[in-house]
Amino acid sequence: MSGPDEEYRSGLALLADRAAAGEWRRAVQLIDAAANAGHAEAIERRALFEAMGVGRAPDWPTALDSLTLAAESGSQSAARQLIVLVEDEFDPAPRSRNWANLRSAAESAPRLHSPPACTVSSNPLIRTIPGFASSAECDWLIAVAAPRLERAIVLNKETGDHGVDPGRTNQFALFDFVHLDLVIEAIRTRLAAAIGAPLPCLEVSQVLHYGVGDEFAPHCDFFDPSVHREEIARRGQRAVTALIYLSDDFEGGETSFPLLGISHRCKRGDALVFSNVDPTGRPDPRTKHAGCPPTRGEKWVFSQWVRDRVPTA
């Protein structure tokens, strides 16, 4: 009979195996079984399931209970996440704390609510949200993304395939289901609320890194209906883009909208949110934008695309 550690690792392996996508329920069952047996990392992963509503109804208070239990059971990752969510501090090596007291404070932590937005352009709609992410959240996102960075890819509009392109020289790290955690899910939940979109409309999140000279040349984020009709029918149009600036100790690196004459640079923790479609839902070419290259320092950004409806598959 397999033990908790084997159950946990088998569950994670199933979640990571794209060929076994239909086995996610079995993966969740394995991880839940390991968590019920007291496996700290499994309890931490169960907290994410509880927040997202994977195999159960979404329940953030219960998720925080599990995250606290995981920290008490020895999960350093759970401990760091709880500190970020409650105390807005990034501690790479957290010392022992009264995790129950932190859990009590979590009830009043405003991590699921967005600050008010400011309008940069009303047509097309471009908004900023000052102070959207805390300094600790920015540090957390950079820390968990940095070890997994790779050359960023783009969608070939003619073939529908993804690959590297000379117009995009920055790096990225994807945060699919296996790599999500409660801090990132709190940010995603907050973004969905700010945009007014159901959480399932959010695509896989990314963290982007730009070194000196790295750029993402002018492009549009929407799907061309004449080329990607099937993608739009199945999963919806990519209607909104949200960028959270995770660093600001760099020069250059603006987000530029060349057809609008707008070039915007956020402070660390600020979000830039813009529509890729017009009020009728049609692609708006005026939203063409670019990630300009830094001339000094490093630019880190959390990137989130949002569909106009919940995907059917």
N, C-alpha and C positions, 0 to 999 in steps of 0.2 A: 504493500500500500504506500502511495506517495505521501511525503511529508509536506508541511506548509511551504518550505522553501521551494521544493520542486513544483508544487501547485502554482505558486506565485510566478516562477520563471516560465512555466509552461503557458500560463495565462498571458504574460507579457509577449511571449514569442508568437502566440496566436494573434494578438492585437497588431503586432508588427508585420505579420505575413499578409501582404496584399492578396495573395492567392487564396487565403483563408478568410476573406472578408465576411463570409456568411457564418463564420464560427465565433463572432464576437460575443454572443450570449454564453457560449461555453467558456470563453476566456473570462468573462465577468464572473461566472460561477466559480471558476478555479480561484480567482483572486479573492472573491468573497469568502471562500472556504479557508484560504490561508489567513485572511484577516480575522475570521472568527476564531482561528487557532492562535491568534496573538502575534502574527508576523508583522513587524513594524512597518516595513515598506508596503506590504499589502494593505494595511490599515490606511496608510497615506494615500494609496491609489483608490481605495474605497471612498475616501473623502471626496475625490474628484468625481467619481461616479454619482455620489449623492448630490453634489452641487449641480451637475449637468443633467441629472435625471436619467442616467444610463441603467436600465433594468429596474427602475423605480421612479417615483415622482421626485422632481427637483426639490431639494430641502437644504438650504444653506446652513441653518442652525445645526442640523444633524451632521452636515459636512464639517463644520467647525469642531463639533464634538469628536469626530473621528480624527481630524488633524491633530487635536490636542492629545488624544489617546496615542497616536503614532509618535508624537514628540515625547510623551511620557515613556513610551516603549523603546525609545532609543533612536528613532529616525532623525538624523541631523537635518535632512532636507525638510521634513515636516516642521521641525523647530524653527528653521530659518524662515519658512513661509509664514508661520504664525507670527513671528516677530515683525516681518514686513507688513502683514495685513493689519496688525494691531498697533504696533509702536512706530511704524514708518521708519524703521532702522534696518540697514543691511548689515548683518553679522555673519561673515563667512564661516566662523567657528563658534557657534553659540555656546555659552556656558550654561550650566544647569540653572533653570529658573522655575518659578512657580507657574507651571503651564495652566493650571486651573484658573488662576487669577487673570492670566492673559486671555483665556477663553471667555471669562466674564466680561472683560473689556471689549471683546470682539462684538458683542451685541450692539454697542453704540458706535463702532468704527464705520465711517462713511464710505467704505470701499466700493459699494455697489451703486453709488449715486454720482452723477456727473455734475461738475460746476457749470454755471451758465456760459452760453456761447456768445461770440461776437461775430458780426457779419463783415466779411471782407468784400464780397460781391453778392448781390441778390440775384443776378441773372448772367451767367449760371451761378448757382448757389455755392459759395465758398465761405466757410466759417472757421473760426479758431475757437478753441476751448482752453483758456489759460489755466494752468495748474491741474490739468486732467489727471496726470499720473504723479505720484509722489516721487521724491528723490530715491527712496528705497526701492520702489518698483522699477525705476529706471536702472538702478544698479543691478537688481535681480535679473532683469531681462538681458542685460549685457553679459552678466556672468554665466547664465545658462545657455546663451547663444554662442558665445565666443569659441568654445571647444568644437562646435559643429559647423563652423562657417565653411562654405564652399562657393565656387563661382556661381553667381546668379544666372538664371536662365530666363528665356522669354518664350512666348507662344508664337510659332510661325503661323501667320494668318492664312497662308496658302495651303499648308499641309496639315495644320492642326496639331503638329508635334511641338514638344518643348526642347529647347537646346540653347547653347551659348550663342551670343550675338555680339558683334563688335560695338554695338550701340549701348550695351549694358556691361560695364566692367566692374561693378561693385560685387560684394559677396553677400550671401544670405544664409539664414538657418530657418528651416520650416518647423512649425510646431503642430504636427499632426497629433492624433489621439494619443499616441504612445508618449509623446514629449510634452504634453500639456501638464500643468499643475494648477493648484488652486489660486495662486497669484495671477497667472495668466488668464484663468477663467473668470476671475473677478474683473480684470481689465476688459475682457470680451463682453461680459455682462453689462458693464458700465457703458461701453461703446454702443451696444445694441439699444440700450435705453436712451442714450443721447441722440441716436439716429432715428429712433422710433421703429426699429425693425425687430422681428422675432429673432431670437438667438440662432436658430438653425439657418438663417439667411447668411450668417458669417462664414466665409470660406476659411481654409486653413491659414492661420496667422503666420507672419514672417517677421524676423528681425533682420534689418539690412545694415551692412557696414560699408562705409565709404572711406577709403584712405585718400591721401593726396592724389588728385588727378582722376579718381574713380568717378564715374557718372552713369546716369541712366538717361540716354538721349531722348528728345521730345517724342512722346507717344500718347496714345489714348488707351484708357483702361477698359472701355466698353467692348463688347463683342460685335463685330460686323454682322448684321442679320443676313446679309447675302452669302456669307461664308460659314457662319456658325449657327445656322438655323436650328439644327438638332440640339446643340448644347444649350441654346436659349430655351427651347421647348422643354428640355429635361430638367434644367437646373436654374433657369431664369437669367435675366440680363444682369451684368455686373454694373449696378446702378450707382454705387457710392464707394469712394475711397477714403480711408482714414489713415493718417500718419501721426504717430506720436514721436516727437523728438526726444531721444533719450540722452543726448549730450548737446552741449553748446560751446565747448572749448575748441572751436575751430573757426576758420575764416572761409568765406565763400559758402558753398553747400546749400544755397537757397533752393526752394521748390518754385520753379518758374512756370508761368502760364504765358507763353510767347504771343499767342493770338489775343490775349486780353491785356497785355502790357503789365501783368502783375508778377512780382517776384517777392516771395514771402519766406522769411526765416523765423522759425519758432524758437522760444527759449526751452531749455530742458524741462520736460514734463508737460509742455503744451501740446495740444492736438490740432491738426489741420484736417478738416473734413470737407469734402467737395463732392458734388453730384457729377456723374458722368453722362447723365441723360437730361433731356429737357422736361418740363412739367407734364408732357404727354407720355413720357417714357421712351422717347426716341433718342438714339445716340446723339450727343451734342459734340461736334468736332471742336468747338471752342474750348473744350476741357483738355485739349492736348497740353501736356505738362512734361517737365523734365526735372530729374534730380541732378542739380548742378554739382560740379566737382569741388571738393574742399581744396583750398590752396595752402592750408596749414591745419594740422590736427586730424582728428578722426570724427566722422559723423556716424552716429548710431540712430536708427529709426525703427520703430515698430510699425509694421504695415498691415492693413486689414482691408480686404475687399468684401463688399456686401452685395448680395443678389437682391433682386426686387421681389422675390417670393421664395417660399420654402421649397427646396428641391424635391422632386418626386422620386429620385433615386440617388 
